[in-house]
Amino acid sequence: MTTMSVDTPAGQIEAVLEVPEGEGPWPGVVVVHDMVSLSDDIRKITRMIADQGYLAIAPNLYSRGGTIRCVRRVIKELWAHEGRSIDDLLAAREVLATRADCTGAIGIAGFCMGGGFALVLAPRGFDAAAPFYPSLPPKYDDLVEGACPIVASFGKRDPVLRGAGPKLEATLERKGIPHDVKTYDGVGHSFANKYPGGPLLKIAGFNYDPEVSADAWQRVFAFFGTHLGGDQA
């Protein structure tokens, strides 16, 4: 794991970079953290993505003051589809694109709030997007216009995004955008993220599920293999 600074239009932010073993070049993936932060869980996911043969960078969207100070601004920018957070993620993509060991094919993956950013940025120059339970209002018609291929994962028991998966799938089908959208029975929000306080989160519908998470990642890497290239192609 390499901790680095990323130059953005609003100054430098922190990011974590993970590089696959062996010789490149490799496709790249920008990893967008959830509302919690650039946590150990997100760092482990970033390493796991690199282990599958992708340069992976996870920028810290709370670099300018920490979670408590920044979370409201970042969410506001997500819902507005513009602002420093968008610029930060595009700057992180540029870090990958300018590396000699990157093929130039770059995807984006995100969780909860980060899944929302993955959807918002799908039409903005990425080659594939993998939103996990993207926390946005399920009004997808304009949002995904001109989007790259999308592999999305939802939980049927998600108290935040009820019915969002089928709505996104229908929209992508209607617009002819390559996609793989799956809504998993028996799980809710955050099924691919490991948070402390598991039993209480399970009651609230925010719990990690290892089997569902493994299936979702298998789909993501198969999809990335098709649309980004790399070891999974």
Secondary structure, 3 states (H helix, E strand, C coil): CEEEEEEECCEEEEEEEECCCCCCCEEEEEEECCCCCCCHHHHHHHHHHHHCCCEEEEECCCCCCCHHHHHHHHHHHHHHCCCHHHHHHHHHHHHHHCCCCEEEEEEEEEECHHHHHHHHCCCCCCCEEEEECCCCCCCCCCCCCCCCCEEEEEECCCCCCCCHHHHHHHHHHHHCCCEEEEEECCCCCCCCCCCCCHHHHHHHCCCCCHHHHHHHHHHHHHHHHHHCCCCCC
